[in-house]
Amino acid sequence: MNVQVFYEGTPLLVERATWSGDVTQAARKLDVSLVNTVDGRTQAMRIEHGKELRLIYDGRELFRGVVFAHRIDDHGMMTVTAYDENTYLTRNYDTRKFTKMTASGIVKRLCNDFGIATGTIADTGYVIPKLVLRDKSIWDMMTIALTYSRKQTGRRFFIYSREGRLYLSERKDAVVRWVLENGRNITSASYSQSIEDMRTQVKVIGGDPEKKPIIATVKNDALIKRFGIMQHLENVDPDMTRSQVEQRAKQLLAELGTIDDDARVDALGNPEVVAGAAVYVRESMTGIVGGFYVSTDSHTFANGNHTMSLTLSATDDLPTLEYEPPPEPKQRKRTKGDTDNGG
């Protein structure tokens, strides 16, 4: 294992590097610790905010990002924190209205407007009738658009950064390539399950709720028999057709009718196992057996060793944000004294 960290192209003598990510977060993060002095009195290198850090693993670039924070003590021990370029998605806010655009078109528009370099942007297909988004970050806008599209089509897309560019890709059924098991590469593990957020029945209301509502109700009889009725209610865009309302209800039930489980595993490091990847786990004491998605990962490189801490989920937990249309401004009734010119 050969791990190097470069600051503006210059290699750093790093004691520890921690590279981490979360499927619900816009950017991955790199924390490094180093001795930044040669004589114990002055800094060997001046680290500046806004400059670039890169993490190279056996000749392959794992991370490219921007320095946002650093700290040094009187002994010259320094820590530096950098985020990949997608961090700018959460640091820019705006108010926007999008009409008859796909989620991928919205992603392209926002990246272009805010100077964010892009790689391949996959076509999400579904044309969203209208989104009015007020006082939201670019990341929230993109997430709302992708959530809206996924609820209609079931297709899942995710955003990531590679070599300083933003990519949008479709999440296919992941092929499990990596196996984690006790006695081989797992060093510790824990497992929990919950039905706190489960729903066994879904009711979706569209159309005009007062005059001509469109109502779709779907249920999972097997789950109701086992756990009872737990209904999710959702009001959707009044312009949606009956078939779209029914499709939304079916898609919601598929997502909400599941048992949440949470597995945490510490293991020997593998740079391919990051948030969003799929792994197969066999751990006898906790009973963690089967395929899981990585929700969060933290890789630590220190003293010639590479270890990782993972949070796993049976479901592919991509970030979601619900769209809530802003209230329409009320029209003031005209009075007898009103004139057309406002005079």
Helices and strands as residue ranges (DSSP letters): E 3-7, E 10-12, E 14-22, E 29-35, E 52-57, E 60-72, E 77-84, G 85-90, E 93-102, H 103-113, E 118-121, E 127-137, H 138-153, E 157-162, E 165-170, E 178-181, E 186-194, E 201-208, E 212-219, H 221-227, E 231-235, H 242-256, E 260-268, E 278-283, E 288-302, E 305-313
